[in-house]
Amino acid sequence: MGNAEASETVETAERLWTVRDCAKYLNVSRKWVYSHAQAGDLPHSWLGGTALRFHPARIREYAQTLTGGAKVVPLRPLRKC
């Protein structure tokens, strides 16, 4: 993969969500997010072994399983970086 392709992939990739972002999207507490991530119920990744992050697409899929396939719409738009 050349440099142009690599930078295009990085620019088009959606940023990972924080615990706060995930909680806002799912309309739950941050404690709930930590608890379900630790239990292995909520798809997540660890960055450097200390930072808990979430792939937005995986969280959207997870939310659909909770709602029986209904689309989940966040109450507030998530902040953009």
C-alpha positions in Angstrom: 0.0 0.0 0.0 1.5 3.4 -1.0 1.5 6.5 1.1 -1.4 8.0 -0.8 -3.6 4.9 -0.2 -2.6 4.8 3.5 -3.5 8.4 4.2 -6.8 8.0 2.3 -7.7 5.1 4.5 -6.9 7.0 7.7 -8.9 10.1 6.5 -12.0 8.1 5.6 -11.9 5.9 8.7 -14.3 6.8 11.4 -12.7 7.7 14.7 -13.0 5.4 17.7 -15.5 6.3 20.4 -14.7 6.9 24.0 -16.7 5.5 26.9 -18.6 8.8 27.0 -19.4 8.7 23.3 -20.6 5.1 23.6 -22.7 5.8 26.6 -24.3 8.8 24.9 -25.1 6.7 21.8 -26.7 3.9 23.8 -28.3 6.3 26.3 -26.8 4.5 29.3 -24.4 5.5 32.0 -20.6 5.3 31.7 -20.7 2.7 34.5 -23.0 0.5 32.4 -20.5 0.7 29.5 -17.5 -0.2 31.6 -19.4 -3.1 33.2 -20.6 -4.6 30.0 -17.3 -4.1 28.3 -15.5 -5.9 31.2 -18.1 -8.7 31.0 -17.4 -9.1 27.3 -20.9 -8.2 26.3 -20.0 -4.9 24.6 -17.5 -5.0 21.7 -14.5 -2.9 22.6 -10.7 -2.4 22.1 -8.0 -1.4 24.4 -5.4 1.1 23.2 -2.1 0.7 25.0 -3.7 -1.5 27.6 -5.3 1.5 29.4 -7.6 3.4 27.0 -11.0 1.7 26.4 -12.3 2.5 22.9 -15.2 1.4 20.7 -15.6 1.0 17.0 -18.8 2.9 16.0 -20.0 0.3 13.5 -19.7 -2.5 16.0 -21.6 -0.5 18.6 -24.4 0.3 16.1 -24.6 -3.4 15.3 -24.7 -4.2 19.0 -27.5 -1.7 19.6 -29.6 -3.2 16.8 -29.3 -6.6 18.5 -30.7 -5.0 21.7 -33.6 -3.4 19.9 -34.5 -6.4 17.7 -33.2 -4.7 14.5 -34.8 -1.3 15.0 -32.6 1.6 14.2 -31.2 3.4 17.2 -31.0 7.2 16.9 -28.9 9.0 19.5 -30.6 11.7 21.5 -27.8 14.2 20.8 -25.4 14.2 18.0 -21.9 13.1 19.0 -19.1 15.6 19.0 -16.7 15.6 16.1 -12.9 15.9 16.5 
